[in-house]
Amino acid sequence: MPGIFKALATINTWTLFVIGWISLIAGYFHLAGIYLGLPFAEMKAGVPPVWCPLVGGFVCLALSVALMKLRQNME
């Protein structure tokens, strides 16, 4: 395999990994805000449910692991 594919896989893996952790942290802060009764964390119409960033974070982390496994198979 050409090295460009390994480089692209590495960049995508790290991007998914960082986005996954940011989503998880944002989701947990939102949950904490709801339980503490903070005004920014109110459930309003048109706002996605609080579990959306959490699910998105877990999906991004799972995809980054799968992509890293594929990258290791390219070697």
MOPAC internal coordinates of N, CA, C and O (Angstrom, degrees):
PM7 1SCF
backbone

  N    0.0000 0     0.00 0     0.00 0    0    0    0
  C    1.4534 1     0.00 0     0.00 0    1    0    0
  C    1.5240 1   109.33 1     0.00 0    2    1    0
  O    1.2310 1   120.53 1   -40.59 1    3    2    1
  N    1.3070 1   116.58 1   139.41 1    3    2    1
  C    1.4600 1   118.78 1   174.92 1    5    3    2
  C    1.5350 1   110.89 1   -65.01 1    6    5    3
  O    1.2310 1   121.68 1   -27.13 1    7    6    5
  N    1.3142 1   114.39 1   152.87 1    7    6    5
  C    1.4616 1   119.75 1  -177.32 1    9    7    6
  C    1.5150 1   114.07 1   -66.14 1   10    9    7
  O    1.2310 1   120.07 1   158.88 1   11   10    9
  N    1.3419 1   117.47 1   -21.12 1   11   10    9
  C    1.4576 1   119.82 1  -178.77 1   13   11   10
  C    1.5271 1   111.38 1   -64.86 1   14   13   11
  O    1.2310 1   120.34 1   146.39 1   15   14   13
  N    1.3354 1   116.96 1   -33.61 1   15   14   13
  C    1.4650 1   119.28 1   179.66 1   17   15   14
  C    1.5213 1   111.20 1   -69.70 1   18   17   15
  O    1.2310 1   120.50 1   142.72 1   19   18   17
  N    1.3203 1   116.65 1   -37.28 1   19   18   17
  C    1.4691 1   120.04 1   176.21 1   21   19   18
  C    1.5216 1   110.47 1   -65.58 1   22   21   19
  O    1.2310 1   120.94 1   139.72 1   23   22   21
  N    1.3296 1   115.81 1   -40.28 1   23   22   21
  C    1.4615 1   119.68 1   179.32 1   25   23   22
  C    1.5287 1   110.89 1   -65.27 1   26   25   23
  O    1.2310 1   119.94 1   136.31 1   27   26   25
  N    1.3269 1   117.71 1   -43.69 1   27   26   25
  C    1.4646 1   121.00 1   178.37 1   29   27   26
  C    1.5248 1   111.77 1   -64.63 1   30   29   27
  O    1.2310 1   120.58 1   140.08 1   31   30   29
  N    1.3255 1   116.49 1   -39.92 1   31   30   29
  C    1.4670 1   119.91 1   177.41 1   33   31   30
  C    1.5282 1   110.47 1   -63.60 1   34   33   31
  O    1.2310 1   120.18 1   139.96 1   35   34   33
  N    1.3242 1   117.27 1   -40.04 1   35   34   33
  C    1.4636 1   120.57 1   179.30 1   37   35   34
  C    1.5210 1   111.07 1   -65.89 1   38   37   35
  O    1.2310 1   120.42 1   136.10 1   39   38   37
  N    1.3251 1   116.80 1   -43.90 1   39   38   37
  C    1.4703 1   120.08 1   179.11 1   41   39   38
  C    1.5201 1   110.77 1   -62.76 1   42   41   39
  O    1.2310 1   120.23 1   135.21 1   43   42   41
  N    1.3266 1   117.17 1   -44.79 1   43   42   41
  C    1.4703 1   120.40 1   179.33 1   45   43   42
  C    1.5207 1   111.80 1   -65.17 1   46   45   43
  O    1.2310 1   120.67 1   142.15 1   47   46   45
  N    1.3197 1   116.33 1   -37.85 1   47   46   45
  C    1.4639 1   119.71 1   179.29 1   49   47   46
  C    1.5177 1   110.78 1   -63.11 1   50   49   47
  O    1.2310 1   120.53 1   131.65 1   51   50   49
  N    1.3211 1   116.60 1   -48.35 1   51   50   49
  C    1.4656 1   119.17 1  -179.64 1   53   51   50
  C    1.5227 1   111.68 1   -65.99 1   54   53   51
  O    1.2310 1   120.14 1   144.56 1   55   54   53
  N    1.3253 1   117.34 1   -35.44 1   55   54   53
  C    1.4682 1   120.12 1   177.53 1   57   55   54
  C    1.5253 1   110.64 1   -63.68 1   58   57   55
  O    1.2310 1   120.63 1   132.51 1   59   58   57
  N    1.3229 1   116.41 1   -47.49 1   59   58   57
  C    1.4703 1   119.63 1   177.97 1   61   59   58
  C    1.5245 1   111.57 1   -62.65 1   62   61   59
  O    1.2310 1   120.39 1   141.88 1   63   62   61
  N    1.3290 1   116.86 1   -38.12 1   63   62   61
  C    1.4579 1   121.05 1  -179.63 1   65   63   62
  C    1.5287 1   110.95 1   -64.00 1   66   65   63
  O    1.2310 1   120.31 1   133.86 1   67   66   65
  N    1.3160 1   117.02 1   -46.14 1   67   66   65
  C    1.4703 1   120.61 1  -179.33 1   69   67   66
  C    1.5239 1   110.97 1   -67.84 1   70   69   67
  O    1.2310 1   120.15 1   135.93 1   71   70   69
  N    1.3268 1   117.32 1   -44.07 1   71   70   69
  C    1.4638 1   120.32 1   178.56 1   73   71   70
  C    1.5255 1   110.68 1   -62.57 1   74   73   71
  O    1.2310 1   120.38 1   141.34 1   75   74   73
  N    1.3310 1   116.87 1   -38.66 1   75   74   73
  C    1.4684 1   120.25 1   178.01 1   77   75   74
  C    1.5090 1   112.40 1   -61.85 1   78   77   75
  O    1.2310 1   120.10 1   134.54 1   79   78   77
  N    1.3278 1   117.42 1   -45.46 1   79   78   77
  C    1.4659 1   119.58 1   179.65 1   81   79   78
  C    1.5193 1   112.14 1   -68.23 1   82   81   79
  O    1.2310 1   120.03 1   141.55 1   83   82   81
  N    1.3282 1   117.55 1   -38.45 1   83   82   81
  C    1.4689 1   119.86 1   177.69 1   85   83   82
  C    1.5242 1   110.04 1   -63.46 1   86   85   83
  O    1.2310 1   120.14 1   139.04 1   87   86   85
  N    1.3280 1   117.33 1   -40.96 1   87   86   85
  C    1.4672 1   120.70 1   178.69 1   89   87   86
  C    1.5203 1   111.51 1   -64.65 1   90   89   87
  O    1.2310 1   120.56 1   137.60 1   91   90   89
  N    1.3241 1   116.53 1   -42.40 1   91   90   89
  C    1.4654 1   119.27 1   178.67 1   93   91   90
  C    1.5251 1   111.57 1   -63.67 1   94   93   91
  O    1.2310 1   120.38 1   135.61 1   95   94   93
  N    1.3078 1   116.89 1   -44.39 1   95   94   93
  C    1.4656 1   120.17 1   179.87 1   97   95   94
  C    1.5238 1   110.44 1   -63.51 1   98   97   95
  O    1.2310 1   120.26 1   136.54 1   99   98   97
  N    1.3440 1   117.11 1   -43.46 1   99   98   97
  C    1.4664 1   120.17 1   178.60 1  101   99   98
  C    1.5267 1   111.05 1   -63.14 1  102  101   99
  O    1.2310 1   120.23 1   138.56 1  103  102  101
  N    1.3171 1   117.17 1   -41.44 1  103  102  101
  C    1.4645 1   120.17 1   178.99 1  105  103  102
  C    1.5149 1   112.69 1   -64.42 1  106  105  103
  O    1.2310 1   120.43 1   138.89 1  107  106  105
  N    1.3350 1   116.79 1   -41.11 1  107  106  105
  C    1.4673 1   119.11 1   179.17 1  109  107  106
  C    1.5200 1   111.81 1   -69.46 1  110  109  107
  O    1.2310 1   119.87 1   144.11 1  111  110  109
  N    1.3401 1   117.86 1   -35.89 1  111  110  109
  C    1.4657 1   119.90 1   175.41 1  113  111  110
  C    1.5216 1   110.88 1   -65.80 1  114  113  111
  O    1.2310 1   120.73 1   142.62 1  115  114  113
  N    1.3282 1   116.21 1   -37.38 1  115  114  113
  C    1.4533 1   119.61 1   177.13 1  117  115  114
  C    1.5338 1   110.57 1   -64.75 1  118  117  115
  O    1.2310 1   120.62 1   136.27 1  119  118  117
  N    1.3220 1   116.42 1   -43.73 1  119  118  117
  C    1.4713 1   119.38 1   176.60 1  121  119  118
  C    1.5234 1   111.26 1   -60.55 1  122  121  119
  O    1.2310 1   120.40 1   135.88 1  123  122  121
  N    1.3202 1   116.85 1   -44.12 1  123  122  121
  C    1.4617 1   120.12 1   179.07 1  125  123  122
  C    1.5178 1   110.47 1   -62.42 1  126  125  123
  O    1.2310 1   120.36 1   141.56 1  127  126  125
  N    1.3336 1   116.91 1   -38.44 1  127  126  125
  C    1.4587 1   120.11 1   178.42 1  129  127  126
  C    1.5172 1   112.43 1   -64.90 1  130  129  127
  O    1.2310 1   120.62 1   141.97 1  131  130  129
  N    1.3253 1   116.42 1   -38.03 1  131  130  129
  C    1.4666 1   119.67 1   177.92 1  133  131  130
  C    1.5189 1   110.22 1   -65.50 1  134  133  131
  O    1.2310 1   120.18 1   134.33 1  135  134  133
  N    1.3311 1   117.27 1   -45.67 1  135  134  133
  C    1.4639 1   120.07 1  -178.18 1  137  135  134
  C    1.5177 1   112.43 1   -69.15 1  138  137  135
  O    1.2310 1   119.87 1   151.12 1  139  138  137
  N    1.3198 1   117.86 1   -28.88 1  139  138  137
  C    1.4609 1   120.91 1   177.91 1  141  139  138
  C    1.5211 1   112.63 1   -87.22 1  142  141  139
  O    1.2310 1   120.26 1   172.29 1  143  142  141
  N    1.3176 1   117.11 1    -7.71 1  143  142  141
  C    1.4588 1   121.26 1   177.43 1  145  143  142
  C    1.5187 1   113.81 1    77.45 1  146  145  143
  O    1.2310 1   119.78 1  -151.65 1  147  146  145
  N    1.3120 1   118.03 1    28.35 1  147  146  145
  C    1.4587 1   120.86 1   179.46 1  149  147  146
  C    1.5267 1   110.24 1   -74.60 1  150  149  147
  O    1.2310 1   120.01 1   -36.26 1  151  150  149
  N    1.3322 1   117.58 1   143.74 1  151  150  149
  C    1.4722 1   119.56 1  -174.00 1  153  151  150
  C    1.5271 1   114.19 1   -67.34 1  154  153  151
  O    1.2310 1   119.06 1   151.76 1  155  154  153
  N    1.3340 1   119.39 1   -28.24 1  155  154  153
  C    1.4665 1   119.89 1  -178.58 1  157  155  154
  C    1.5177 1   112.09 1   -71.65 1  158  157  155
  O    1.2310 1   119.85 1   164.28 1  159  158  157
  N    1.3159 1   117.90 1   -15.72 1  159  158  157
  C    1.4611 1   121.47 1  -174.42 1  161  159  158
  C    1.5220 1   112.78 1  -103.56 1  162  161  159
  O    1.2310 1   120.04 1  -161.51 1  163  162  161
  N    1.3260 1   117.53 1    18.49 1  163  162  161
  C    1.4579 1   119.66 1   179.74 1  165  163  162
  C    1.5228 1   110.43 1   -68.36 1  166  165  163
  O    1.2310 1   121.21 1   -32.30 1  167  166  165
  N    1.3065 1   115.29 1   147.70 1  167  166  165
  C    1.4548 1   120.26 1   175.49 1  169  167  166
  C    1.5326 1   107.52 1   -84.11 1  170  169  167
  O    1.2310 1   120.46 1   -63.96 1  171  170  169
  N    1.3277 1   116.72 1   116.04 1  171  170  169
  C    1.4594 1   121.81 1  -178.36 1  173  171  170
  C    1.5214 1   109.14 1  -120.50 1  174  173  171
  O    1.2310 1   121.17 1   -17.87 1  175  174  173
  N    1.3261 1   115.37 1   162.13 1  175  174  173
  C    1.4590 1   120.20 1   175.97 1  177  175  174
  C    1.5290 1   109.29 1   -68.31 1  178  177  175
  O    1.2310 1   120.63 1   -42.59 1  179  178  177
  N    1.2897 1   116.41 1   137.41 1  179  178  177
  C    1.4531 1   121.17 1   179.09 1  181  179  178
  C    1.5196 1   114.21 1    89.06 1  182  181  179
  O    1.2310 1   120.06 1   172.90 1  183  182  181
  N    1.3197 1   117.48 1    -7.10 1  183  182  181
  C    1.4594 1   121.45 1   178.43 1  185  183  182
  C    1.5201 1   107.53 1   -96.38 1  186  185  183
  O    1.2310 1   119.75 1   -46.92 1  187  186  185
  N    1.3429 1   118.08 1   133.08 1  187  186  185
  C    1.4639 1   118.29 1   179.63 1  189  187  186
  C    1.5251 1   111.37 1   -61.84 1  190  189  187
  O    1.2310 1   120.22 1   -28.96 1  191  190  189
  N    1.2941 1   117.18 1   151.04 1  191  190  189
  C    1.4685 1   120.07 1   179.28 1  193  191  190
  C    1.5216 1   111.44 1   -59.16 1  194  193  191
  O    1.2310 1   121.33 1   -21.00 1  195  194  193
  N    1.3080 1   115.06 1   159.00 1  195  194  193
  C    1.4599 1   120.86 1  -174.56 1  197  195  194
  C    1.5231 1   111.93 1   -65.46 1  198  197  195
  O    1.2310 1   119.66 1   156.31 1  199  198  197
  N    1.3101 1   118.26 1   -23.69 1  199  198  197
  C    1.4594 1   119.95 1  -177.10 1  201  199  198
  C    1.5197 1   112.98 1   -80.66 1  202  201  199
  O    1.2310 1   119.35 1   169.19 1  203  202  201
  N    1.3355 1   118.85 1   -10.81 1  203  202  201
  C    1.4715 1   120.85 1  -179.26 1  205  203  202
  C    1.5337 1   112.78 1   -60.65 1  206  205  203
  O    1.2310 1   118.77 1   131.39 1  207  206  205
  N    1.3459 1   119.94 1   -48.61 1  207  206  205
  C    1.4623 1   117.59 1   178.30 1  209  207  206
  C    1.5224 1   112.46 1   -66.28 1  210  209  207
  O    1.2310 1   120.21 1   148.75 1  211  210  209
  N    1.3152 1   117.21 1   -31.25 1  211  210  209
  C    1.4622 1   119.27 1   179.20 1  213  211  210
  C    1.5223 1   111.13 1   -66.90 1  214  213  211
  O    1.2310 1   120.67 1   133.90 1  215  214  213
  N    1.3212 1   116.33 1   -46.10 1  215  214  213
  C    1.4708 1   120.36 1   178.62 1  217  215  214
  C    1.5239 1   110.15 1   -64.94 1  218  217  215
  O    1.2310 1   120.50 1   137.50 1  219  218  217
  N    1.3247 1   116.66 1   -42.50 1  219  218  217
  C    1.4566 1   120.40 1   178.08 1  221  219  218
  C    1.5173 1   112.07 1   -61.39 1  222  221  219
  O    1.2310 1   120.25 1   141.21 1  223  222  221
  N    1.3251 1   117.13 1   -38.79 1  223  222  221
  C    1.4593 1   120.75 1   178.02 1  225  223  222
  C    1.5130 1   112.41 1   -65.38 1  226  225  223
  O    1.2310 1   120.72 1   135.65 1  227  226  225
  N    1.3351 1   116.23 1   -44.35 1  227  226  225
  C    1.4659 1   119.29 1   178.76 1  229  227  226
  C    1.5326 1   111.19 1   -65.13 1  230  229  227
  O    1.2310 1   120.37 1   141.50 1  231  230  229
  N    1.3271 1   116.89 1   -38.50 1  231  230  229
  C    1.4700 1   120.28 1   178.68 1  233  231  230
  C    1.5232 1   110.29 1   -65.39 1  234  233  231
  O    1.2310 1   120.00 1   136.30 1  235  234  233
  N    1.3299 1   117.61 1   -43.70 1  235  234  233
  C    1.4735 1   120.56 1   179.04 1  237  235  234
  C    1.5218 1   110.98 1   -62.92 1  238  237  235
  O    1.2310 1   120.01 1   139.09 1  239  238  237
  N    1.3242 1   117.59 1   -40.91 1  239  238  237
  C    1.4640 1   119.67 1   178.94 1  241  239  238
  C    1.5275 1   111.12 1   -66.43 1  242  241  239
  O    1.2310 1   120.33 1   139.69 1  243  242  241
  N    1.3331 1   116.97 1   -40.31 1  243  242  241
  C    1.4661 1   119.76 1   178.29 1  245  243  242
  C    1.5327 1   110.84 1   -65.53 1  246  245  243
  O    1.2310 1   120.27 1   139.87 1  247  246  245
  N    1.3231 1   117.09 1   -40.13 1  247  246  245
  C    1.4636 1   119.98 1   177.90 1  249  247  246
  C    1.5247 1   111.86 1   -66.79 1  250  249  247
  O    1.2310 1   120.34 1   144.91 1  251  250  249
  N    1.3305 1   116.96 1   -35.09 1  251  250  249
  C    1.4668 1   118.50 1   178.55 1  253  251  250
  C    1.5274 1   110.80 1   -67.46 1  254  253  251
  O    1.2310 1   120.04 1   143.32 1  255  254  253
  N    1.3234 1   117.53 1   -36.68 1  255  254  253
  C    1.4678 1   120.17 1   176.88 1  257  255  254
  C    1.5287 1   110.16 1   -66.51 1  258  257  255
  O    1.2310 1   120.42 1   135.99 1  259  258  257
  N    1.3323 1   116.81 1   -44.01 1  259  258  257
  C    1.4675 1   120.17 1   179.55 1  261  259  258
  C    1.5270 1   110.91 1   -63.67 1  262  261  259
  O    1.2310 1   120.21 1   139.87 1  263  262  261
  N    1.3103 1   117.21 1   -40.13 1  263  262  261
  C    1.4581 1   120.33 1   179.43 1  265  263  262
  C    1.5196 1   111.54 1   -67.75 1  266  265  263
  O    1.2310 1   119.83 1   144.12 1  267  266  265
  N    1.3205 1   117.92 1   -35.88 1  267  266  265
  C    1.4670 1   120.30 1   177.82 1  269  267  266
  C    1.5298 1   110.30 1   -68.08 1  270  269  267
  O    1.2310 1   120.30 1   143.42 1  271  270  269
  N    1.3295 1   117.04 1   -36.58 1  271  270  269
  C    1.4697 1   119.45 1   175.55 1  273  271  270
  C    1.5261 1   110.81 1   -63.68 1  274  273  271
  O    1.2310 1   120.20 1   138.85 1  275  274  273
  N    1.3369 1   117.22 1   -41.15 1  275  274  273
  C    1.4567 1   120.31 1   176.93 1  277  275  274
  C    1.5341 1   111.23 1   -63.80 1  278  277  275
  O    1.2310 1   120.74 1   141.73 1  279  278  277
  N    1.3209 1   116.19 1   -38.27 1  279  278  277
  C    1.4572 1   119.91 1   179.03 1  281  279  278
  C    1.5197 1   111.16 1   -65.11 1  282  281  279
  O    1.2310 1   120.54 1   141.02 1  283  282  281
  N    1.3281 1   116.58 1   -38.98 1  283  282  281
  C    1.4604 1   120.00 1   177.97 1  285  283  282
  C    1.5259 1   110.94 1   -65.37 1  286  285  283
  O    1.2310 1   119.97 1   147.37 1  287  286  285
  N    1.3186 1   117.67 1   -32.63 1  287  286  285
  C    1.4659 1   120.95 1   177.69 1  289  287  286
  C    1.5227 1   112.57 1   -71.96 1  290  289  287
  O    1.2310 1   119.97 1   160.57 1  291  290  289
  N    1.3366 1   117.67 1   -19.43 1  291  290  289
  C    1.4595 1   120.95 1   178.30 1  293  291  290
  C    1.5199 1   112.28 1   -72.98 1  294  293  291
  O    1.2310 1   119.86 1   160.84 1  295  294  293
  N    1.3073 1   117.87 1   -19.16 1  295  294  293
  C    1.4621 1   120.83 1  -175.24 1  297  295  294
  C    1.4972 1   113.27 1   -76.22 1  298  297  295
  O    1.2310 1   120.10 1   180.00 1  299  298  297

